[in-house]
Every structure is written in structure tokens, then in C-alpha cells.
């Protein structure tokens, strides 16, 4: 049946035949035969199959670490060990445990880079090698600390007498006594260390905090020079601090060998370390708190005392604890100031005074095994004290959680600061002029 086009101006009645789709425009119809083949009959219409979307390659994540990466590291370590062993002991006359370890490590890094390059890509290989170096450095530091702790504990604990260690000094020490360790202790050294550190903290911490406030809050004349001096003091060897107090105060007759002179030497070491940490802590206090306090009419000193310092109290406490851990084990300044003693001296302002570092330094060089054992016991006590200080610093440096505020009711955070409880906001007088 053909379709004709009517001339222009003539109305043609539309029929069902004229509205049908031409056969040429209709999609081809295929009919499947009974045996599964396709025929050209008048079967049902089947739409064409839509094209499948192209699958994009999965993105490469350099931080992804799976079983294949673990196998690659193990295989690289073992291969590097075999290769270095062959080069050291079969092909050359090289020797030495340290050289073998260094050669194995760098060969291991090279094999990790090559293997990752072949399996993944070059960018991931570089990232993987840097990650191995960082993790190795962290493991090395942790291993050294654990080795020192375990070794000192191994040398000190088998022969330690806890009661005598913390209740007696070395006044009645007899070398020929078979139970000499049960007759001597380090009480005089512990008392001397505590007194010297407390005096140094009482003198140095206020000056350090005041210096940090001047550098960060006041920013007055000469603040840049003061910051330079503080930075230079932080790199000064500790023995220089002892020589400074010795030459300026002891040789001139102003002071004698005493615990107080040792405390002054420790102050020289404490000042820069605490000042730098407190200054960094004050920098992170939001400036909006200062502006709000000053907008309420509070003077600058009240803003620092009641707003800035309470906000940074955990950082200030952490700085003080780290400073104490820094000076509690110093030996060189005490050689020129405290001089050391084997008997108890409770007066830190007169006569020689002992301390834990001095006991360790003097006893470990002796020929008697009893004194060497006592030196290791004093080292164990000093190491335990330093570890406790670092743990406390870690605890105080943690941000305050939300649970403590909810326990006291509401969403208001718990206010446990001593300064904030003492000082109340300054009332602003209302103007009488209307």
C-alpha cells in the first residue's frame, strides 16, 4: 500500500492506514524458531540489548596495605638477608655486625621499591619506602628505650633491698660486710634530688611563665631579643650552667657548695625549656577569648590571669612536668655546685648535698661490686621517676573530654581550675548619664 501526498489546500481524511508507521521505519522483528534459531516471521518484538557500561579501573590508594604487601615486605627482607650474606661472607672479606645490618637495611629498601614498582606503580613504591623508613625509625627509638629500661632493671632488681634502699644512706658502709646492700641506701640522694628540684621549680617556673607571657601577650620592647636569648639558652650544654654558677657565685665566695647552688644551675637549664613550651601553648589560645574579656572591661593583666592561663592550664602543667624531667637527671651542673655527699643533709642552703645523678656517677666508677650494684639501683629509681613524670605530662596534655562536663549536669564543661574559682568576673559599672 502506497501513501500519496495531497496537493496544498485539499483536506484529506486520516484513516488507520495513513497513521501506521512505515515498514522501513519499524525496527526489525525477529522470530525464534522452535529449534532455537531465528526466523523472519511475524513474531513478538524484542528491544535491542543496551550497551554495557565500560568499567573504569579501580583507583590506586598508596595507603592501602594488605596481605600481598606483607608478603612483599617479608620476601624483600629475606632476599636482602641472603644477598648481603653472600656478598659479605662469600664474595668479599667484609665483616662486622653493624656494617652487615646497615647493608641489609638499604638492600631491603631497594628490593621493596623494585617489587612495589613492578606490582603496583612507581608513586606507590616511593610512598611505601618512605613509610618503611618512618616506621623503622619509630621502632628503633622504642627499642632503645625498652632496652635501657630492661637492662637497668635486670642489673638492679636481683640485688635490691627495698627497705634499706629508701631508709638508709652510705654513712655506715662496710665493704667487707657480705650483706652490705642491706646496710646502705640512697635516702640521702633522694632527699637531695627532691629539695634541689623543688627549689629550682619554685624559682624558675614563675620566671619562665612570665617570660612566655611577655613574649606572646605583651610583645613589648625587646621581645625579639628575649626570644633569641631563650632559643640560644635552650641549646647551651648543661655543664656550662654549672660552670657559670661556680665561677660567678662559688669562686667569689657568695655561696658555698650546697643544694641551693645546684638549684640555681638547674634554673638556668629549666628556664628556656619551660618558656618555649609555655609560649607555644599560649599561642593556641583563641584570640576571641581575649577580645571578649577586654570587651567586658577587664584589664590586660586580669585577662591573662583569669582567661588565658586557665584556658592553657593543661599545657602549662605539661611544660612544667617536662622541665622537671629535663633537670632531674642532670649530673654535670651538680659536680660544680652540690659536690655530693654520702650522708644525709636536709639543709639545702649549707654544706655539700647528695643527689641521685651524683650517686650514680660516683658509685658506678668504684671497684667494689656493692657500690656498682647500688649505682644501678639508684639509676632504676631515677629512671622510674622520669618515666612517671613523662606519663603525668602525657595525661595532663590530653584535651578535656565531654563526659566530665555531662556528669556535673548540662552541657557546661566542668570548671576545676583553681584560679577560675578564686577570681570572679570584674563587674562593669553602669553609666549614670542618660
C-alpha positions in Angstrom: 0.0 0.0 0.0 1.5 3.4 -1.1 0.9 6.7 0.6 0.2 9.8 -1.6 0.7 13.4 -0.6 -2.4 15.6 -1.2 -2.0 18.9 -3.0 -1.8 22.1 -0.9 -5.2 23.3 0.1 -7.1 20.0 -0.1 -8.3 18.4 3.2 -7.7 14.7 3.3 -9.4 12.4 5.9 -7.0 10.5 8.1 -7.5 6.8 8.2 -5.9 4.0 10.2 -3.8 3.0 7.2 -2.4 6.6 6.9 -1.4 6.7 10.6 0.6 3.5 10.6 4.4 3.5 10.8 6.0 2.8 7.5 7.6 -0.6 7.4 11.0 0.9 6.7 10.9 2.9 10.0 9.8 -0.1 12.1 12.6 -1.9 13.9 13.4 -5.3 12.6 11.4 -8.1 14.1 12.9 -11.5 14.6 11.1 -14.7 15.4 12.9 -17.6 17.0 12.0 -20.9 15.6 11.3 -24.0 17.6 14.9 -25.2 17.4 16.2 -22.0 18.9 17.2 -20.4 15.6 16.0 -17.0 14.4 13.5 -16.8 11.6 12.0 -13.9 9.7 8.4 -14.4 10.6 5.8 -12.2 12.4 7.0 -12.9 15.9 7.0 -10.7 19.1 9.1 -7.6 19.1 12.4 -7.7 21.2 14.1 -4.5 22.0 17.8 -4.3 21.3 20.2 -5.1 24.2 21.5 -1.9 25.8 25.3 -1.4 25.6 27.2 -2.4 28.8 28.9 0.5 30.6 32.7 0.5 30.5 34.2 -0.4 33.8 36.7 2.1 35.0 39.9 0.9 36.6 39.8 0.9 40.4 41.7 3.9 42.0 45.1 3.2 43.5 45.4 4.0 47.2 49.0 4.3 48.3 47.9 3.9 52.0 46.2 0.6 51.3 48.1 -2.3 52.9 47.0 -5.9 52.5 48.3 -9.4 52.6 50.2 -9.0 49.4 52.1 -6.1 50.8 53.0 -8.0 53.9 54.3 -10.9 51.7 56.3 -8.4 49.7 58.0 -7.0 52.8 58.8 -10.4 54.2 60.2 -11.6 50.9 62.2 -8.5 50.4 63.7 -8.8 53.9 64.6 -12.4 53.4 66.0 -11.8 49.9 68.1 -8.9 51.2 69.4 -11.0 54.0 70.5 -13.7 51.7 72.1 -11.3 49.2 74.0 -9.4 51.8 75.2 -12.6 53.4 76.6 -13.9 50.1 78.3 -10.6 49.4 79.8 -10.2 52.9 80.9 -13.8 53.7 81.3 -15.5 50.3 82.4 -12.9 47.7 84.3 -10.4 49.8 86.2 -10.2 53.0 83.8 -7.7 54.7 82.9 -8.3 58.3 81.2 -6.5 61.2 77.7 -6.8 62.6 76.9 -3.1 62.2 78.0 -2.9 58.6 76.1 -6.1 57.8 72.9 -4.6 59.4 73.3 -1.3 57.5 73.9 -3.1 54.2 70.9 -5.4 54.8 68.6 -2.4 55.6 69.4 -0.4 52.5 69.2 -3.5 50.3 65.8 -4.3 51.8 64.6 -0.8 51.0 65.8 -1.2 47.4 64.0 -4.5 47.0 60.8 -3.1 48.4 60.9 -0.2 45.9 61.6 -2.5 43.0 58.9 -5.0 44.0 56.3 -2.4 44.6 57.2 -0.7 41.2 56.6 -4.0 39.4 53.4 -4.9 41.2 51.7 -1.5 41.5 53.4 1.6 40.3 56.3 3.9 41.0 54.5 6.5 43.0 53.2 3.9 45.4 56.7 2.4 45.6 58.2 5.7 46.8 55.4 6.1 49.3 55.9 2.6 50.6 59.7 3.1 51.0 59.2 6.4 53.0 56.6 4.6 55.2 59.1 1.8 55.9 61.8 4.3 56.9 59.4 6.2 59.2 58.2 3.0 60.9 61.8 1.8 61.2 62.8 5.0 63.0 59.9 4.7 65.4 60.7 1.1 66.2 64.4 1.9 66.7 63.6 4.6 69.3 61.1 2.4 71.1 63.6 -0.5 71.0 66.3 1.6 72.5 64.1 2.9 75.3 62.9 -0.6 76.1 66.4 -1.9 76.0 67.6 0.7 78.5 64.7 0.1 80.8 65.0 -3.7 80.7 68.8 -3.6 81.1 68.8 -1.3 84.1 66.0 -3.3 85.8 67.9 -6.5 85.1 71.0 -5.1 86.8 69.2 -3.5 89.7 66.3 -5.7 90.8 68.1 -9.0 91.7 70.2 -7.4 94.4 67.8 -4.7 95.6 66.7 -4.3 99.3 63.7 -2.1 99.2 63.6 -1.2 102.9 67.3 -0.3 103.2 67.3 1.5 99.8 64.7 4.1 100.9 65.6 4.4 104.6 69.4 4.5 104.9 72.4 6.4 103.5 76.0 5.4 103.0 77.3 6.6 106.3 77.9 3.1 107.8 79.0 1.4 104.6 81.4 -1.6 105.2 83.0 -3.1 102.1 83.8 -6.4 103.8 80.3 -7.0 105.0 78.6 -9.8 103.0 75.2 -8.2 103.5 76.4 -4.6 102.7 73.5 -3.9 100.4 71.1 -4.4 103.4 73.0 -1.8 105.4 73.2 1.1 102.8 70.7 3.0 100.8 70.1 6.2 98.8 67.8 8.1 101.0 70.2 11.0 101.2 70.3 11.2 97.4 66.6 11.1 97.1 66.1 13.9 99.6 68.8 16.0 97.9 67.3 15.5 94.5 63.8 16.4 95.7 64.9 19.5 97.5 67.1 20.7 94.6 64.4 20.2 92.0 61.7 21.8 94.1 63.8 24.9 94.7 64.6 25.1 91.0 60.9 24.8 90.1 59.9 27.4 92.7 62.4 29.9 91.2 62.4 29.0 87.6 58.8 28.3 86.7 57.4 31.8 87.6 60.1 33.5 85.6 59.6 31.1 82.7 55.8 31.7 82.6 56.3 35.4 83.0 58.8 35.4 80.1 56.4 33.4 77.9 53.5 35.9 78.7 55.8 38.8 77.9 56.8 37.2 74.5 53.2 36.2 73.5 50.8 38.6 75.3 52.7 41.8 75.9 55.1 41.8 73.0 56.8 44.8 74.4 60.2 46.3 73.6 63.0 43.8 73.1 60.7 40.8 72.8 62.5 39.6 69.7 65.9 39.9 71.5 64.5 38.0 74.5 63.2 35.2 72.2 66.6 34.9 70.6 68.3 34.7 74.0 65.8 32.0 75.2 66.4 30.0 72.0 70.2 30.2 72.4 69.9 29.2 76.1 68.0 26.0 75.1 71.0 24.8 73.2 73.5 25.6 75.9 75.3 22.5 77.3 74.3 21.7 80.9 77.9 21.7 82.1 78.1 25.4 81.1 75.3 26.2 83.6 77.3 24.5 86.4 80.5 26.4 85.5 78.6 29.7 85.3 77.2 29.3 88.9 80.6 28.0 90.1 82.6 30.9 88.6 80.0 33.7 89.5 78.9 32.6 93.0 81.1 29.9 94.5 84.6 31.2 93.5 83.6 34.7 94.5 82.6 33.5 98.0 78.9 34.5 97.6 77.8 30.8 98.0 79.4 27.6 99.0 78.9 24.1 97.7 75.2 23.4 98.5 72.0 22.2 97.2 70.8 25.8 96.7 73.8 26.4 94.3 72.8 23.3 92.4 69.3 24.5 92.2 70.5 27.8 90.6 72.3 25.8 88.0 69.2 23.8 87.3 67.2 27.0 86.9 69.5 28.0 84.1 68.5 24.8 82.3 64.8 24.9 83.3 64.1 28.4 82.1 64.4 28.1 78.3 62.7 24.7 78.1 59.6 25.8 80.1 59.5 29.2 78.4 59.4 27.8 74.9 56.7 25.2 75.6 54.5 27.7 77.5 54.9 30.3 74.7 53.7 27.7 72.2 50.8 26.8 74.4 49.7 30.4 74.8 49.7 30.9 71.0 46.9 28.3 70.6 44.5 30.1 72.9 41.8 31.7 70.8 42.1 35.4 70.4 38.3 35.7 70.7 38.6 34.9 74.4 41.0 37.8 75.0 38.8 40.2 73.0 35.7 39.1 74.9 37.4 39.7 78.2 38.6 43.1 77.2 35.2 44.0 75.8 33.7 43.3 79.3 36.1 45.9 80.8 38.8 43.5 82.2 42.3 44.9 82.1 45.1 43.1 80.3 46.6 41.5 83.5 43.2 40.2 84.5 42.6 38.8 81.1 45.9 36.9 81.2 45.3 35.7 84.8 41.6 34.7 84.6 41.2 33.8 80.9 44.4 32.9 79.1 46.2 30.9 81.8 43.1 28.9 82.9 42.5 28.0 79.2 46.1 26.9 78.8 46.5 25.3 82.2 47.0 21.7 80.9 49.7 22.9 78.5 51.4 24.9 81.3 51.4 21.9 83.6 52.8 19.7 80.8 55.6 22.2 80.3 56.4 22.2 84.0 56.5 18.4 84.2 58.7 18.2 81.1 61.0 20.8 82.5 61.3 18.8 85.8 62.0 15.6 83.8 64.7 17.6 81.9 66.6 18.7 85.0 66.1 15.8 87.4 68.7 13.7 85.7 71.4 16.3 85.2 74.8 15.5 86.5 77.3 17.9 85.1 75.9 21.1 86.8 75.9 19.3 90.2 79.6 18.4 90.0 80.5 22.1 90.3 77.7 23.2 92.8 76.4 20.4 95.1 79.7 18.4 95.1 78.0 15.3 96.5 77.9 13.7 99.9 77.5 10.2 101.4 75.4 11.3 104.5 72.1 12.9 104.9 71.9 16.7 104.6 68.4 18.2 105.0 69.6 21.8 104.7 70.0 22.6 101.1 71.5 26.1 101.9 74.6 24.9 103.6 77.3 22.2 103.1 77.6 19.6 100.4 74.5 17.7 99.4 73.9 14.4 97.5 71.6 13.7 94.6 70.7 10.6 92.5 72.8 11.6 89.5 75.8 12.2 91.6 75.4 8.9 93.5 75.2 7.1 90.1 78.2 8.9 88.7 80.4 8.3 91.8 79.4 4.7 92.7 79.5 3.2 89.2 83.2 4.1 88.9 84.2 2.3 92.1 85.9 -1.1 92.3 83.6 -2.6 94.9 80.7 -4.6 93.3 78.4 -3.4 96.2 78.7 0.2 95.1 78.2 -0.7 91.5 75.0 -2.5 92.4 73.9 0.5 94.5 74.6 2.7 91.5 72.3 0.6 89.3 69.6 0.7 92.0 69.8 4.5 92.1 69.6 4.5 88.3 66.5 2.4 88.5 64.9 4.8 90.9 65.8 7.8 88.8 64.6 6.2 85.6 61.3 5.3 87.3 60.9 8.9 88.5 61.5 10.2 85.0 59.0 7.8 83.4 56.4 8.8 86.0 56.9 12.4 85.1 56.5 11.7 81.4 53.3 9.7 82.0 51.9 12.6 84.0 52.8 15.0 81.3 51.0 12.8 78.8 47.9 12.6 80.9 47.8 16.4 81.5 48.4 17.1 77.8 45.2 15.3 76.8 42.3 17.5 75.9 39.5 17.5 78.4 36.6 15.2 77.3 32.9 16.0 77.2 32.0 13.3 79.7 33.3 15.2 82.7 31.0 18.1 81.8 27.9 16.0 81.4 28.5 14.3 84.8 28.1 17.6 86.6 24.9 18.3 84.7 24.1 20.0 81.5 26.5 20.8 78.6 28.6 23.2 80.6 32.1 21.9 80.9 33.5 21.1 84.4 35.3 24.1 85.9 38.1 22.7 88.0 40.6 25.5 87.7 41.9 27.0 90.9 42.4 30.5 89.5 38.9 30.5 87.9 37.3 29.5 91.2 39.1 32.3 93.1 38.7 35.2 90.7 35.3 36.3 89.7 34.4 38.4 86.6 35.1 42.1 87.1 31.7 44.0 87.3 31.2 46.7 84.8 29.9 49.9 86.3 26.8 51.2 84.6 26.9 54.7 83.4 24.6 57.2 85.2 24.5 59.6 82.2 21.2 59.1 80.4 
